[in-house]
């Protein structure tokens, strides 16, 4: 009897172990199956996530480039508009300066009522370097020789005409020719006590050439100031003061 119980107990234990083994085997098989089924899904999901991130980066890059392109286009448009406005202003100033020069030249007769009685007594010219309005020692020597005739001349006027060569804008050349004429006036007025009303100053820019501007020698001759000593021989003073208006030029202009 006892032996039979031991046999039954041994059989029960073996059965339990078999069932447990079967369950373990079944569980492992189930996990492997699940893993085999879910792994491709997980991989595909990861691929989709990577693709989505890449697309987002590409969209961001495209948007950034588009914004930069729009900004550059706007900057170019603003720059072009500003340049057009500057060119228009320069053209208007050049036209105004030209008209002022013509008016100054044409109004000499109205400034001096009896101009017809004035005759040229002497003349002189001084030349300037490229884009210069400063008198050299040679220029001052010429002006000294010219001024030696002033004390012996009655009722005189000094017509001072500044000129330039053809290089550069018309507006800047008017301003430069004016500065050159003013340099001569300042020298004669300060050294020889010539009153301001004795001068008639004109800056004609590049409007009137004395030599062809097609050569360096010709352009050098056009960078000049001509001074004429006019006298009515009666000793009477001119009836009106000379005009010495100055021209205002835009910043950043350039010339010879």
C-alpha atoms as a printed R data frame, in Angstrom:
    type eleno elety resid chain resno      x       y       z
1   ATOM     1    CA   UNK     A     1  0.000   0.000   0.000
2   ATOM     2    CA   UNK     A     2  2.721   2.374   0.914
3   ATOM     3    CA   UNK     A     3  4.583   1.437  -2.206
4   ATOM     4    CA   UNK     A     4  1.550   2.151  -4.355
5   ATOM     5    CA   UNK     A     5  1.212   5.602  -2.802
6   ATOM     6    CA   UNK     A     6  4.821   6.387  -3.641
7   ATOM     7    CA   UNK     A     7  4.240   5.320  -7.230
8   ATOM     8    CA   UNK     A     8  1.166   7.478  -7.481
9   ATOM     9    CA   UNK     A     9  3.067  10.407  -5.991
10  ATOM    10    CA   UNK     A    10  5.912   9.919  -8.451
11  ATOM    11    CA   UNK     A    11  3.486   9.816 -11.350
12  ATOM    12    CA   UNK     A    12  1.799  12.984 -10.134
13  ATOM    13    CA   UNK     A    13  5.116  14.788  -9.883
14  ATOM    14    CA   UNK     A    14  6.122  13.695 -13.368
15  ATOM    15    CA   UNK     A    15  2.806  14.812 -14.751
16  ATOM    16    CA   UNK     A    16  3.159  18.185 -13.108
17  ATOM    17    CA   UNK     A    17  6.616  18.632 -14.518
18  ATOM    18    CA   UNK     A    18  5.397  17.681 -17.967
19  ATOM    19    CA   UNK     A    19  2.569  20.159 -17.792
20  ATOM    20    CA   UNK     A    20  4.908  22.857 -16.576
21  ATOM    21    CA   UNK     A    21  7.362  22.067 -19.323
22  ATOM    22    CA   UNK     A    22  4.577  22.204 -21.860
23  ATOM    23    CA   UNK     A    23  3.423  25.548 -20.540
24  ATOM    24    CA   UNK     A    24  6.928  26.959 -20.669
25  ATOM    25    CA   UNK     A    25  7.422  25.718 -24.195
26  ATOM    26    CA   UNK     A    26  4.089  27.146 -25.249
27  ATOM    27    CA   UNK     A    27  4.881  30.480 -23.549
28  ATOM    28    CA   UNK     A    28  8.222  30.825 -25.311
29  ATOM    29    CA   UNK     A    29  6.635  29.979 -28.635
30  ATOM    30    CA   UNK     A    30  3.970  32.627 -28.059
31  ATOM    31    CA   UNK     A    31  6.548  35.282 -27.179
32  ATOM    32    CA   UNK     A    32  8.625  34.433 -30.223
33  ATOM    33    CA   UNK     A    33  5.545  34.663 -32.413
34  ATOM    34    CA   UNK     A    34  4.518  37.971 -30.962
35  ATOM    35    CA   UNK     A    35  8.052  39.282 -31.320
36  ATOM    36    CA   UNK     A    36  8.233  38.124 -34.943
37  ATOM    37    CA   UNK     A    37  4.962  39.884 -35.702
38  ATOM    38    CA   UNK     A    38  5.616  43.158 -33.888
39  ATOM    39    CA   UNK     A    39  9.259  43.723 -34.821
40  ATOM    40    CA   UNK     A    40  8.489  44.716 -38.490
41  ATOM    41    CA   UNK     A    41  5.734  47.029 -37.254
42  ATOM    42    CA   UNK     A    42  8.089  48.709 -34.804
43  ATOM    43    CA   UNK     A    43 10.782  49.060 -37.471
44  ATOM    44    CA   UNK     A    44  8.288  50.515 -39.925
45  ATOM    45    CA   UNK     A    45  7.060  52.958 -37.300
46  ATOM    46    CA   UNK     A    46 10.630  54.074 -36.630
47  ATOM    47    CA   UNK     A    47 11.156  54.555 -40.344
48  ATOM    48    CA   UNK     A    48  8.009  56.674 -40.538
49  ATOM    49    CA   UNK     A    49  9.203  58.763 -37.605
50  ATOM    50    CA   UNK     A    50 12.578  59.317 -39.293
51  ATOM    51    CA   UNK     A    51 10.877  60.217 -42.570
52  ATOM    52    CA   UNK     A    52  8.566  62.646 -40.788
53  ATOM    53    CA   UNK     A    53 11.510  64.320 -39.025
54  ATOM    54    CA   UNK     A    54 13.391  64.581 -42.318
55  ATOM    55    CA   UNK     A    55 10.362  66.117 -44.047
56  ATOM    56    CA   UNK     A    56  9.961  68.617 -41.211
57  ATOM    57    CA   UNK     A    57 13.617  69.621 -41.530
58  ATOM    58    CA   UNK     A    58 13.284  69.983 -45.296
59  ATOM    59    CA   UNK     A    59 10.149  72.084 -44.926
60  ATOM    60    CA   UNK     A    60 11.930  74.291 -42.390
61  ATOM    61    CA   UNK     A    61 14.946  74.670 -44.680
62  ATOM    62    CA   UNK     A    62 12.744  75.549 -47.660
63  ATOM    63    CA   UNK     A    63 10.807  78.076 -45.601
64  ATOM    64    CA   UNK     A    64 14.019  79.626 -44.305
65  ATOM    65    CA   UNK     A    65 15.459  79.916 -47.817
66  ATOM    66    CA   UNK     A    66 12.191  81.381 -49.036
67  ATOM    67    CA   UNK     A    67 12.248  83.995 -46.281
68  ATOM    68    CA   UNK     A    68 15.864  84.840 -47.065
69  ATOM    69    CA   UNK     A    69 15.009  85.160 -50.759
70  ATOM    70    CA   UNK     A    70 12.089  87.448 -49.984
71  ATOM    71    CA   UNK     A    71 14.300  89.569 -47.719
72  ATOM    72    CA   UNK     A    72 17.034  89.827 -50.339
73  ATOM    73    CA   UNK     A    73 14.516  90.755 -53.003
74  ATOM    74    CA   UNK     A    74 13.038  93.427 -50.750
75  ATOM    75    CA   UNK     A    75 16.505  94.780 -49.939
76  ATOM    76    CA   UNK     A    76 17.403  94.905 -53.641
77  ATOM    77    CA   UNK     A    77 14.133  96.640 -54.440
78  ATOM    78    CA   UNK     A    78 14.705  99.213 -51.696
79  ATOM    79    CA   UNK     A    79 18.285  99.797 -52.886
80  ATOM    80    CA   UNK     A    80 17.155 100.219 -56.499
81  ATOM    81    CA   UNK     A    81 14.457 102.650 -55.407
82  ATOM    82    CA   UNK     A    82 16.939 104.663 -53.349
83  ATOM    83    CA   UNK     A    83 19.419 104.772 -56.236
84  ATOM    84    CA   UNK     A    84 16.664 105.937 -58.574
85  ATOM    85    CA   UNK     A    85 15.710 108.702 -56.143
86  ATOM    86    CA   UNK     A    86 19.356 109.749 -55.753
87  ATOM    87    CA   UNK     A    87 19.829 109.815 -59.530
88  ATOM    88    CA   UNK     A    88 16.700 111.894 -59.922
89  ATOM    89    CA   UNK     A    89 17.837 114.344 -57.247
90  ATOM    90    CA   UNK     A    90 21.289 114.609 -58.829
91  ATOM    91    CA   UNK     A    91 19.734 115.258 -62.239
92  ATOM    92    CA   UNK     A    92 17.478 117.959 -60.800
93  ATOM    93    CA   UNK     A    93 20.388 119.576 -58.963
94  ATOM    94    CA   UNK     A    94 22.544 119.468 -62.084
95  ATOM    95    CA   UNK     A    95 19.796 121.119 -64.089
96  ATOM    96    CA   UNK     A    96 19.296 123.748 -61.404
97  ATOM    97    CA   UNK     A    97 23.050 124.379 -61.173
98  ATOM    98    CA   UNK     A    98 23.294 124.744 -64.943
99  ATOM    99    CA   UNK     A    99 20.431 127.204 -64.966
100 ATOM   100    CA   UNK     A   100 22.059 129.202 -62.169
101 ATOM   101    CA   UNK     A   101 25.323 129.355 -64.107
102 ATOM   102    CA   UNK     A   102 23.498 130.581 -67.210
103 ATOM   103    CA   UNK     A   103 21.614 133.141 -65.147
104 ATOM   104    CA   UNK     A   104 24.841 134.423 -63.564
105 ATOM   105    CA   UNK     A   105 26.484 134.773 -66.946
106 ATOM   106    CA   UNK     A   106 23.433 136.433 -68.503
107 ATOM   107    CA   UNK     A   107 22.862 138.769 -65.574
108 ATOM   108    CA   UNK     A   108 26.242 140.533 -65.669
109 ATOM   109    CA   UNK     A   109 24.699 143.308 -67.748
110 ATOM   110    CA   UNK     A   110 21.928 143.794 -65.183
111 ATOM   111    CA   UNK     A   111 24.393 143.822 -62.275
112 ATOM   112    CA   UNK     A   112 26.417 146.622 -63.845
113 ATOM   113    CA   UNK     A   113 24.082 149.055 -65.527
114 ATOM   114    CA   UNK     A   114 26.698 150.693 -67.752
115 ATOM   115    CA   UNK     A   115 28.587 147.530 -68.717
116 ATOM   116    CA   UNK     A   116 28.936 148.663 -72.313
117 ATOM   117    CA   UNK     A   117 31.389 151.308 -71.156
118 ATOM   118    CA   UNK     A   118 33.685 148.684 -69.606
119 ATOM   119    CA   UNK     A   119 36.640 147.508 -71.620
120 ATOM   120    CA   UNK     A   120 39.096 144.710 -70.970
121 ATOM   121    CA   UNK     A   121 42.376 146.030 -69.617
122 ATOM   122    CA   UNK     A   122 44.151 142.783 -68.774
123 ATOM   123    CA   UNK     A   123 43.514 139.100 -68.351
124 ATOM   124    CA   UNK     A   124 45.146 136.076 -66.726
125 ATOM   125    CA   UNK     A   125 44.492 132.374 -66.276
126 ATOM   126    CA   UNK     A   126 45.531 129.854 -63.655
127 ATOM   127    CA   UNK     A   127 45.210 126.101 -64.016
128 ATOM   128    CA   UNK     A   128 44.450 123.470 -61.408
129 ATOM   129    CA   UNK     A   129 45.327 119.841 -60.842
130 ATOM   130    CA   UNK     A   130 42.919 116.952 -61.148
131 ATOM   131    CA   UNK     A   131 39.986 117.524 -58.741
132 ATOM   132    CA   UNK     A   132 41.906 120.366 -57.061
133 ATOM   133    CA   UNK     A   133 40.889 123.884 -56.106
134 ATOM   134    CA   UNK     A   134 44.099 124.990 -54.391
135 ATOM   135    CA   UNK     A   135 46.436 127.645 -55.774
136 ATOM   136    CA   UNK     A   136 50.039 126.630 -56.312
137 ATOM   137    CA   UNK     A   137 53.050 128.890 -55.891
138 ATOM   138    CA   UNK     A   138 53.148 129.381 -59.675
139 ATOM   139    CA   UNK     A   139 49.453 130.329 -59.680
140 ATOM   140    CA   UNK     A   140 49.987 132.906 -56.945
141 ATOM   141    CA   UNK     A   141 52.930 134.393 -58.835
142 ATOM   142    CA   UNK     A   142 50.697 134.838 -61.894
143 ATOM   143    CA   UNK     A   143 48.000 136.468 -59.789
144 ATOM   144    CA   UNK     A   144 50.578 138.765 -58.190
145 ATOM   145    CA   UNK     A   145 51.702 139.923 -61.609
146 ATOM   146    CA   UNK     A   146 48.098 140.431 -62.660
147 ATOM   147    CA   UNK     A   147 47.189 142.319 -59.473
148 ATOM   148    CA   UNK     A   148 50.036 144.782 -59.980
149 ATOM   149    CA   UNK     A   149 47.797 146.538 -62.529
150 ATOM   150    CA   UNK     A   150 44.886 147.112 -60.157
151 ATOM   151    CA   UNK     A   151 46.156 150.281 -58.461
152 ATOM   152    CA   UNK     A   152 46.617 152.054 -61.774
153 ATOM   153    CA   UNK     A   153 43.160 151.145 -63.114
154 ATOM   154    CA   UNK     A   154 40.139 153.315 -62.404
155 ATOM   155    CA   UNK     A   155 36.567 152.043 -61.990
156 ATOM   156    CA   UNK     A   156 37.475 148.441 -62.541
157 ATOM   157    CA   UNK     A   157 35.697 145.121 -62.201
158 ATOM   158    CA   UNK     A   158 37.205 141.654 -61.950
159 ATOM   159    CA   UNK     A   159 35.319 138.954 -63.784
160 ATOM   160    CA   UNK     A   160 36.436 135.567 -62.408
161 ATOM   161    CA   UNK     A   161 35.258 132.515 -64.345
162 ATOM   162    CA   UNK     A   162 35.953 128.984 -63.097
163 ATOM   163    CA   UNK     A   163 35.941 125.955 -65.388
164 ATOM   164    CA   UNK     A   164 36.568 122.195 -65.345
165 ATOM   165    CA   UNK     A   165 37.244 119.408 -67.794
166 ATOM   166    CA   UNK     A   166 34.512 116.987 -68.880
167 ATOM   167    CA   UNK     A   167 35.268 114.201 -66.384
168 ATOM   168    CA   UNK     A   168 32.553 113.666 -63.767
169 ATOM   169    CA   UNK     A   169 28.978 114.779 -63.289
170 ATOM   170    CA   UNK     A   170 27.738 118.191 -64.341
171 ATOM   171    CA   UNK     A   171 26.542 118.978 -60.810
172 ATOM   172    CA   UNK     A   172 29.910 118.299 -59.217
173 ATOM   173    CA   UNK     A   173 31.746 120.223 -61.944
174 ATOM   174    CA   UNK     A   174 29.647 123.329 -61.264
175 ATOM   175    CA   UNK     A   175 30.565 123.119 -57.583
176 ATOM   176    CA   UNK     A   176 34.244 122.501 -58.348
177 ATOM   177    CA   UNK     A   177 34.456 125.383 -60.812
178 ATOM   178    CA   UNK     A   178 32.873 127.630 -58.193
179 ATOM   179    CA   UNK     A   179 35.451 126.597 -55.590
180 ATOM   180    CA   UNK     A   180 38.290 127.283 -58.015
181 ATOM   181    CA   UNK     A   181 36.978 130.760 -58.766
182 ATOM   182    CA   UNK     A   182 36.496 131.429 -55.058
183 ATOM   183    CA   UNK     A   183 40.119 130.451 -54.380
184 ATOM   184    CA   UNK     A   184 41.263 133.175 -56.785
185 ATOM   185    CA   UNK     A   185 38.864 135.739 -55.328
186 ATOM   186    CA   UNK     A   186 39.953 134.957 -51.783
187 ATOM   187    CA   UNK     A   187 43.638 135.327 -52.655
188 ATOM   188    CA   UNK     A   188 43.220 138.674 -54.432
189 ATOM   189    CA   UNK     A   189 40.804 140.044 -51.829
190 ATOM   190    CA   UNK     A   190 42.976 139.124 -48.851
191 ATOM   191    CA   UNK     A   191 46.381 140.072 -50.257
192 ATOM   192    CA   UNK     A   192 45.448 143.180 -52.256
193 ATOM   193    CA   UNK     A   193 42.427 144.415 -50.281
194 ATOM   194    CA   UNK     A   194 40.132 144.190 -53.284
195 ATOM   195    CA   UNK     A   195 36.552 144.961 -52.134
196 ATOM   196    CA   UNK     A   196 33.958 142.224 -52.591
197 ATOM   197    CA   UNK     A   197 31.814 144.369 -54.908
198 ATOM   198    CA   UNK     A   198 34.696 144.495 -57.400
199 ATOM   199    CA   UNK     A   199 34.349 140.799 -58.155
200 ATOM   200    CA   UNK     A   200 31.903 139.073 -60.424
201 ATOM   201    CA   UNK     A   201 32.323 135.325 -59.900
202 ATOM   202    CA   UNK     A   202 31.004 132.645 -62.252
203 ATOM   203    CA   UNK     A   203 31.361 128.861 -62.065
204 ATOM   204    CA   UNK     A   204 30.558 127.421 -65.486
205 ATOM   205    CA   UNK     A   205 31.639 123.816 -64.808
206 ATOM   206    CA   UNK     A   206 32.404 121.944 -68.007
207 ATOM   207    CA   UNK     A   207 29.986 123.984 -70.145
208 ATOM   208    CA   UNK     A   208 32.653 126.014 -71.948
209 ATOM   209    CA   UNK     A   209 35.864 124.302 -72.984
210 ATOM   210    CA   UNK     A   210 38.940 126.134 -74.201
211 ATOM   211    CA   UNK     A   211 40.576 122.953 -75.495
212 ATOM   212    CA   UNK     A   212 39.330 119.488 -76.561
213 ATOM   213    CA   UNK     A   213 38.573 117.207 -73.630
214 ATOM   214    CA   UNK     A   214 39.571 114.185 -75.696
215 ATOM   215    CA   UNK     A   215 43.235 114.577 -74.669
216 ATOM   216    CA   UNK     A   216 44.960 114.884 -71.302
217 ATOM   217    CA   UNK     A   217 46.567 118.169 -72.388
218 ATOM   218    CA   UNK     A   218 43.196 119.568 -73.393
219 ATOM   219    CA   UNK     A   219 41.564 118.559 -70.119
220 ATOM   220    CA   UNK     A   220 44.424 120.179 -68.187
221 ATOM   221    CA   UNK     A   221 43.770 123.485 -69.986
222 ATOM   222    CA   UNK     A   222 40.071 123.299 -69.147
223 ATOM   223    CA   UNK     A   223 40.785 122.961 -65.413
224 ATOM   224    CA   UNK     A   224 41.227 126.702 -65.121
225 ATOM   225    CA   UNK     A   225 40.101 130.059 -63.792
226 ATOM   226    CA   UNK     A   226 40.083 133.037 -66.169
227 ATOM   227    CA   UNK     A   227 40.376 136.532 -64.676
228 ATOM   228    CA   UNK     A   228 39.508 139.648 -66.664
229 ATOM   229    CA   UNK     A   229 40.266 143.168 -65.525
230 ATOM   230    CA   UNK     A   230 37.526 145.435 -66.878
231 ATOM   231    CA   UNK     A   231 37.518 149.220 -66.565
232 ATOM   232    CA   UNK     A   232 35.208 152.029 -67.578
233 ATOM   233    CA   UNK     A   233 38.149 154.462 -67.351
234 ATOM   234    CA   UNK     A   234 35.934 157.022 -65.554
235 ATOM   235    CA   UNK     A   235 36.723 155.982 -62.015
236 ATOM   236    CA   UNK     A   236 33.053 155.323 -61.196
237 ATOM   237    CA   UNK     A   237 32.241 152.324 -59.042
238 ATOM   238    CA   UNK     A   238 29.939 149.581 -60.323
239 ATOM   239    CA   UNK     A   239 26.278 150.221 -59.576
240 ATOM   240    CA   UNK     A   240 25.614 146.868 -57.903
241 ATOM   241    CA   UNK     A   241 27.611 144.297 -55.933
242 ATOM   242    CA   UNK     A   242 28.847 141.147 -57.568
243 ATOM   243    CA   UNK     A   243 27.085 137.843 -57.012
244 ATOM   244    CA   UNK     A   244 29.064 135.067 -55.307
245 ATOM   245    CA   UNK     A   245 26.445 132.401 -54.730
246 ATOM   246    CA   UNK     A   246 27.642 128.936 -53.750
247 ATOM   247    CA   UNK     A   247 26.205 125.616 -54.859
248 ATOM   248    CA   UNK     A   248 25.268 122.764 -52.556
249 ATOM   249    CA   UNK     A   249 26.126 119.346 -53.878
250 ATOM   250    CA   UNK     A   250 24.923 115.832 -52.818
251 ATOM   251    CA   UNK     A   251 27.204 113.798 -50.545
252 ATOM   252    CA   UNK     A   252 29.388 111.160 -52.174
253 ATOM   253    CA   UNK     A   253 29.686 112.873 -55.579
254 ATOM   254    CA   UNK     A   254 32.960 112.451 -57.412
255 ATOM   255    CA   UNK     A   255 34.801 114.131 -60.288
256 ATOM   256    CA   UNK     A   256 38.149 115.163 -61.695
